[in-house]
Amino acid sequence: MGFNLADLWEQAADAFAERECLVANGVRRSYAQLEERANRLAHHLAAHGVGPGDRVGIYAHNCVEWVETLWAVFKIRAVWININYRYVEDELRYLFDNAELRALVFAREYAPRVAAVRDCMPRLAHALVIDDGSGAELGGVDALDYEAALASGSPDRGFAPRSGDDHYILYTGGTTGMPKGVVWRHEDVFMALGGGIDQMSGAKAQRPEEMLERAKTQALQTYFATAPLMHGASQWCVMGRSFLGGKTVLAAKFDAADVWRLVAEEKVQALFITGDAMGRPLADALEARGTAGLESLVLVTSTAAVFSPTVKDDFFRFFPNLVIVDGVGASEVGGNGVLLCTKGNTRMLGGGPTFKPGPGTVVLGDDLRPVAPGSGVIGRIARTGHIPLEYWKDPKKSAETFFTAPDGQRYSMPGDFARVEADGQVTLLGRGSVSINSGGEKIYPEEVEHAIKSHAACFDAVVIGVPDERWGSRVAAIVEPRPGASVTLEELQAHCRDHLAGFKIPRQLTLVNRIERSPAGKPDYRWAQKVAGDAKA
């Protein structure tokens, strides 16, 4: 057996058959139950023409069917496609056309959207609908009931041999532009995101069986992935924990009070979130709820979005012995490293976390060579080793992101700027595609956002550059105040001067009822540009 994701799952399903594997919206599955249902679905899909390399879309909120489909697709060497349930028709048309779906598993509530874009899926041969109680009309979409499909399939395995070269695709929306499909080999993505390489020690699994040996030493067994499964962080919480015999808790939608209820009921030990978009509401909910019944929680991990020091400090007020881990990485590189935070140790040096780089992580200068520690040179963070193959159907962008440098190493460099400190740690500054050039000075929005969100009246903030006749661009802040609070531009500027150089201070402020973010917590910069433009007009 190689490092194939379905093989790793089946290994765990045999070893931990009677353990509880998944709890989602009140539905529980043991490893054995999940394995049987995934087998049934896999045989059903294969009988309807889905085979190696075919793409199968999954379009639903977090649910057990999402995870069952995940394993079923990998079992037959097909590729599942994560679909953002917030996409409108134009975005869905792009994604469905780009992915060239062969099959689709969707929640009934999304049937009208599927019907509206059915014409852009000419290769679609089969569809299954999950009954979610919505009662939505299928609108002419030819789809079989999900449970009926499972009933028709064999519970046994009997699948063809698989390979570590099989493909996994993760569609990532990023912060600008249409989604891109990041194509990984199974072995590479397992090493980068699935626990094959330990981010703390750098130890690399040599045999699949090592995961079972590691499971014996795992102190934490119950995890709660709060982000949508369409987001890579939750996918890898589910898959990575499964390989080690753990239990994962899921909820259809994020609600802070509900999260704490489930932490108490399921005795959750580790909570996975995506930055401030989830961290702030969770911290605020604790003010009203308190920590009674939450004694099991020992770890909070955030990834894919910035987790501000002020929000971490709020968590430590309630859980002084908590360990917080910032996972730094991207869909195009895997994990770049981690930052461990404890009470009194949450300060950031720049726009993002300062962390110990993980295996293969470097910062490359303009000459595509690693920058020297302590040089002050701002480069772009990159990773070598187990990295993706390409962007799906985008050779131009692939060549820009995945390339071989003068040192002969093949790198993935998606565009995040960073600086290497004198001690070798890396400070993440922000994505270059949204940096602001004001009078020749480069400003990273994340750094300004941190300063703004440390103001007592500010619940959330997004910073962008807007046109300026004199400076080319100026810093504009869109702020969501805390309930009952307000803040003026002058007050915000005075506060930021204690944290930022003068050229980084916001020159324009727009207050909104709610900051628009993706379900993964990433800012919607297109929305922010429109809001700032409308306010100026």
N, C-alpha and C positions, 0 to 999 in steps of 0.2 A: 504493500500500500504506500503510495506517495502522499504528498501534501495536497490532497484534493479536499475541498470543503465538504462535499457530501460524504466522502470516506471518513473524515474526521468526525462528522456528526454521527455516522452509523457506529463508529467505534465507541463514542460516548453513550449512544442509545443502548448498546449492549451492556456496557459497564454499569450504567446507572438506571436501568430499566424502570425500577419501581419508584425512583425519586420524582418529586414534583419538578417539572422543568419550566412551566410557563403559567402565569396567572394574568389574564387579560379581560377586563370588564366583567369580572365575576366568573369567567370560564376558566377551568383548570385542566391542564394536560400534564400527565407524567411523561417521562422520556419514552416509555413503551407506547403510550397512546399517540403521542405526536409522531413517532416513527411509523406506526401502522397507518395513520391517516395520510402522512406524506407519501408512503408507498402507494396507497390507493390512488391518490391524485396523480402521482408520476405515471402510473400505468395507464390511467385514463388519458392523460395528455399525449402519451406515446401512441396510444391507439387512435388518436385523432391527428396524427401526422406531425407532432412536435418532436424534434430530434436534436442532435448535437449542433450547437451554434445558433439555433433558432432563438429569437427574443420573445419573452413572455412578459407582458406588462402587469404590474400589480397596482391597483388604483383604489385605495381604501384608507380609512383611518386605522390606527393600531388595533389589531384584533388577532385572534389565534389563527384565522384563515391566512393572514399575511405571512405568518411564520411557517405555516404548513406549506404554502405555495413556494416560499423561499427554498425549503429543502427539497420539495418535489421537483422543482425545475433543475436544481443542481444534480439530482439523482440521474436524470436522463441526459446530462451534459448540455442542457440548454442554458440560456442566459436570461436572468430576470431583469426587468427594467423598472426602477422605482419612479413612480409618477406623483408629482406634486399635486395634492388635491386642491390647492388654492389657485391653480392655473385656470385662466379663462380660455375661451375657445381658440383664440389666435395662438396662444402658447401651447395648448394641447395639440393643435394642428402641426406645429413645428416639431414637437417632441415625437408624436406618433409617426409622422413622416420620416423623421431622422432615424428613429429606432427600427423601422421596418418590422413592426410587430407581426408575429405569427399567431400568437394567442394572447388573450387578455382576460384577467380575473379582476372583476370590479364590484364595488359595493352598489347596491341597487339605487341608493340616493344619487349616484353619479350617472345613471342611465341617460337622462336627458342630454348631458354633455357628450357622452359617448355617441349617442344618436346624431348629434349635431356635427360631429367630426368623422363619422364613419367613412365618408368618402375618401379620407386621406390615409386609409389603412387598406390598400388593395391586396396586401399579402395576408391579411387576417383570415385565418381559416377556422378558428374556434374561439368561443367566448364563454365564460362562466360568470354567473351573477351570484354574489353573496347576499342572502336575505338579511337586511339590517333593520327591518321593521319600518322602513320609511314609506313603503307602499308606492314608490315612484314607478311610473309607467316605463316599460322598456322602449317604447317609441319605435318599434320596428327593428330593434337590435336583436339579432338571432343569438340568444344566450341560453345555455342550459343551467339549471339550478346547481349551485356548488355542491350541496349535500348529495344530490342525485348523482353527480359526477363521481364523488367518492365511493358511493355505494356500488358503482359499476366496476371499480378497479380492484385488483388483487391486493391483499394486505401483505403479501410476501415481497421479497426483494427481487432477485433474479434479473438484475440490471447488468448491462455490459460494463467491462472494466473502464475505469476513468483515469484521468491524468492530472498531474499538477500543472499542465499546460492549458487545461480548460479555462475558459474566460469568465470573468466577472466584470460587469459594467456598472459604474456608479454615475448617474446623471447628477451633476452639480450645477446649481443655479448661480452660485457666486453672488456678486453684488451688482453686476452690470451685465447686460446682454442676455441672449438666449442660453438655455442650459446646454452643457457639453457632457458627452458621455466619456468618462475616463475608463479605458480598457486595461484591465489587470489580468495577469495569469493567476490562477488559484494559489500557487505556491508563493508567489511574490506578495499577494495581498494578505495571505495568512501571516507571512513573516512581518509585514509592515504594520498590520492593523489587528490581526487575530491572535496575537500572543506568541507567535513563533519566535520572535526576538523580544526578549525582555527589555523594556525601555529604560529600566533603572540600572540593570547589571550588564546589559549587552549580550547576555547568554542566548545562544541560538539553538533551537531544537534540531537535533540530528535525525530523529526518528519520530514518526507520528505517535508511537506508544509513549513517548516522554510526556505527552499531555496528561495521560492517565496517572503517571507517576507524580506530576506536579499537583494533580488534583488532591492527592493525599495530604499535601502541605497547605492547602488553601484554608485560611482562617475565615474568610468572608464567603458566604454562600448565597445570600439573598440580595439581589440588585434590582434597582428600579430605574428603567430608562424612560425619562419623561418626554423626550423629543419624539417627533413622528418617525416611524420606521422608514419613511421615504428619505430620511436623513442618515448619512453614513454612521454617525456616532451611535445611534440606537441600533442600527443593523449589527454593528460590531460589538455592542454590549450583549445583544442576544446571542450572536454566534460565538464570540469569544468565551462568554460564560458557559455556554453549552458544552464546549470542548472540555471544560473542567468540572462538569457535573453540577453547576450552580443553578439557581432558580432566578428567573427574570420576571419582574412585575411590569405590566404595561397598562396604560389608560388610553382610551380613544382620543381624548382631548386633554390639553393641559389646563388644570384649574388648581391654583395654589392650595386652597383649603382641602381639596380632594386628595392632592398629593400627600399632605401630612396625615390625612385619615388613613390612607393606604400604607404609609410608612409604619404607622402604629399597628394596624391590623395584621400586616404581613411580616412584622418585625424586620423591616428592611435595614440592612447594614450599610449598604453603599448606594448613594443617590447620584445618578448621572443627569446633568443638566447642560444647557448650552448658554453659558454666560449670563449677563445681566437681564436679558429678556425673561428668563425664568428665575434667576437668583433674586432680583428685587421683589417681585410679587411673593415669592416664598418667604423672604425675610419679613416683609410687611405682614404676612398672614400669621407669623409667629407672635407678633405684637398682640394680636387679639386672642390667639389660641393658647400660647404658652408651649412648653415642651413636655407636658405630661404624656406618657405613653410612647415617647420617642427615644427612649434610652438605648434602643438597639443601634441607632445611627452612629457610625464612627467615621465615615468617609463620604465626602462630596467631591465628585469629579466633574470638571467642566471642560468642554472642548468645542472647537469650531467657532466660538465667539468670545469676545473679551469679557473676562470676569473681573470687575473693577475692585480695587482695594477697599473702597468704602462698603461695597456689598459683602465682601468677605468678612470685614470687621463686624458687620451686622450679624452674620452667622456665628461668629465667635462669641458675641455677647450672649447668645443663647446656648451655644455648645462650646464651652471653653477648651475642651479636650479634643475637639474635632480635628481631623486632618483634611485639608483641602488640596486637591491636585488640579493644576491647570495642565491640560494636555494640549500641546502645541503641534499643529500639523495641518494637513489639507488633503482633499480627495486625491490630488495629483501626486502627493509625496508619501502619504502615510503619516507616521508619527515623527516629528522632528525632535521631540524631547518633552520633558515634564518639569513642572515647577511645584515643589512641595511647600505648602504654606501652613503655618501653625499660628496660634494666637500671638499677636505682636510682631508678626513677620509677614506683612502683606504688601510692602512698598514696591512700586515699580519705578524703574529708572527712566523709562521712555514711554513710547506709545503703547507698548504691550508688555507682556511678562518678560523677565530676564530669567533664563533657564539654562540648565546644563544640557548641551546638545546630545541627542541620542546617536546611536550607531549610524554612520554614513552622512550625518548632517554637517553642512559647512555653510559659510557665507562667501559668495563669489563676487569679486569686483567686476568692473567693466571689461577687464581683460579675461574674464572667466577663470581666474585663478583665485584660490582661497585668500581672503584678506588676513593681514597680520593682527593678532590680538592686541588691543590697546591702541591701534593706529588711528582710531577715530573715523576710519573710512566706512561709509555707508554702502553696503552691497546688497545683494539679494540672496535670500536663504534658499538653499538647494539641498538635495539629498541624492546619494548614489547607493548602489546595491540593489535591493529589492524595490523596484519602482515600476510604474505602469509602462505599457507598451506604446500607447498613443491616445489621442482623442478620436472617438469613433467618427469616421467619415470627415475628418478635418485635417488633411495633411499639412496645411500651412501653419495652423496653430500648434499642431503636434511638433513640427520642426522647431518652432520657437521655444517650446516648453521642455521637450525631451530631446537632448542633444549630447554629443560627445565633445568634451572640452579639450584644450591643448594638452592636458595631462593624461589624456587617453581614457579618462573615466566618463561613463555615461551618467548624466544627471537629469533630474527633474527639477525645474525652477519655475514655479507658477507665477512669481512676481511680487512676493512679500519682501519688503525692505527690512534690513536688520543691521545691527552693529555688533562686533565681537569685542567684549570687554577685556581688560588686561588679564583677568583670571581665566579667560577662555570661555566664560559664559556668553550667551547670545541674548541680546535685547531685540525683541521683535518690534518694529516701528509701524508697519502697516502696508496695505496693498498699494503698489505704485499706481495702479490704474485710477485710484480715487484720491491721490495726493494732490495738494493745492500748491500752485506756484504763485507766490505773491511777491512781486518785485524781485524775482530771482531767488527767493528763499523757498525751500521746499518744506511744506507743513503736512504732517500726517494726521488725518482726522481723528484717529483713535486717541492720540495724545490729548487733543483738545477736548474730546468727549469725556475722558477721565476727569479732567479738571472741572468741567461743567457739572458732572454727576456727583461730584463731591460737595456741591452746594446743597444746603439743607432743603431748599425749595424744589430741587430738580429731581424728578423721578427717572426720566430717561432723556436721551439726547442723541441727535445725529448731526454731524458737522460736514459741510460741503463747501466747495469754492463756487462763488458766483462772479460774473464779469465785473471788472472795475476799470474805469477809464485810466486811472493813474497807475495802478499796481498790476494790472492784468487780471488778477483775481483777488478777492478778499474772502475772509472767513465768515461764513454764515452759519448760525446755529438754529436748529429746529428743536425746541424743548417741550417735553411733556411735564408740566408741573405736578407736584404731589397734590392729592386731593385737598382743596381748600387753600392752597398756596399759590403764590404768584411771584414773578421776579421780573425786574426791568433789565434792559440792556446795560445800563450803567452799573447796576448792582452785580450783574454777572461779570462785567469787565473788571470791576474792582476785586472780585473774588479770584478770577483767573490770573490776575497779575501776581498773586502770591505763588503761582504754580508754573507759569509759562513766560517765555520771552515775549516782549511786546508785540512782535510781528505775528504771533500766533493768536492774539486776543480776538475774540469774535467782534465783528463790526456790524453785524446784522443779526437780529433775533426775531424768530417767529414762534409764538406759543400755539400749541395744538392740543386737542383733547387726547390724542393717542398717536404714538410713533408707529408707523407702519414697518413691520419687520416680517421676514419669512418665518415659517414655523421652526426653522433651525436657529432663529435669533439673529440672522444677518440683516443689516440695514437695507432698506429698499431705496437706493440712491436715486433712482428715476423718480420715485414719488417725492423724495426730498427736494430734488431740483425743481419740480413743478410747484411744490408748496412755497419754496423760497421765491421763485419767480412770480407767483401770484401775489405774494405779500409785498414784493417790491412794486409791482404794478398798482 
